[in-house]
Amino acid sequence: MVHNRSPSDIVTDYDIMIVGGGPAGTSTWLHLHKYAPDLVERTILIDKETFPRDKICGGGLGGWSEYILSDLEIDIDIPSLLVSDLEIRYMEKSKILHEKNCFRMIRRKEFDNLLVKNALKRGLHLHQNEEFIDIQYKDKSVIVETNKNKYLVKSLIGADGSLSAVRRKMNLSNKPHLAPTLEIFAPVNCKYDLEYEQKKITLDFTPIDQGIQGYIWHLPHIINDHPYMSHGIADLQFQKVKKQTSMKELFAKELKKRNLKIEQKKWLSHPIRCFSEINEISKPNILLVGDAAGIEPVTGGGIHFALSYGKVAAKTLNFAFDTNNFTFKDYRHNFQSTLAGKYMKKCIYLAKKMYIENESPITIAKKYLFFILSKYYCVV
């Protein structure tokens, strides 16, 4: 159900507002629909854009993503490419990890739209082109101001990405931990882009030796029924170090190796917010999910965590309405008690081992991917 309302006084039609229609926000609604169907009629999701809309993302559905989607009865009926091999490179060494169909490469534009379409069929109240502006507390609720209305709600869910406007308005005490990325999409060049034919993902951690706490990636894709590649670089900045080479210089050299001549102004860029065990992810009446809360700091993988946040948020909301307690003091504990939360803790440990204690990226990658490439995380 799509609404387009004109400015008015405070709207009290809804008890819950979700800001952001990406995987975390839509997952929260879909899990509410599954676990607390009485709440969804009183829930609104707003997005500042119109679907389908582009999002910068490598587009790898891995980990436990498909288990959650199956549990939500979501069929992935969009163009995608199944990948069975993951090659980890570091300096002159490499290791290929194999698990049949362990990753599904998708475009975020199509994937996000798929989730929203499924939610709309189930009764989602969606306001497009509506942007979150500000919040203020009133009694035991919050007034949410958008570019179109003011709403009085019991709970606000910030699912609006790494640069979350909801998070900024929460005035949290913790420092931001944002990791820069650069990315381009280009048609497959069969001479250089062997990943597409081999159905393989390549992650090269060699930039660690230049002070970049991250990696270069090469990911196969299908875009408009044509073979494409995503090439990119991420600096997770787990700990500040003196860099020997800039990301742009390293990325330019990597593109040159692939015979790609794409001017810098056409490069895509967007930060990743990494999860911290000490940073707050909630306040009374407000929860953060997905990139707004933070994703893992080893590779910055986020879609499977975004989907998991949605499940935890939905159960937290259900409990809050049952008990009329919206302090959300247990939200972090609720997340960290799940298998996804425990895996997040493991990722923080592994990031420290690799980026601070200089343990081999190949060794770390094998540990990092053990659970993703196994079927251990079939229940999240």
Secondary structure, DSSP 4 states (H G I P E B T S, - for coil): -B--PPP-SEE-S-SEEEE--SHHHHHHHHHHHHH-HHHHTTEEEEESS-SS-------EE-TTHHHHHHHTT----S--EEEEEEEEEETTEEEEEEEEEEEEE--HHHHHHHHHHHHHHTT-EEEET--EEEEEEETTEEEEEESS-EEEESEEEE-S-TT-HHHHHTT-SSPP-EE-EEEEEEE--TTT-HHHHHTEEEEE-GGGGGT-SEEEEEEEEEETTEEEEEEEEEE--SS----SS-HHHHHHHHHHHTT----GGG-EE--EEBP-SSS--EETTEEE-GGGT-B-TTT---HHHHHHHHHHHHHHHHHHHHHT----TTHHHHHHHSHHHHHHHHHHHHHHHHHTS---HHHHHHHHHHHHHSSGGG--
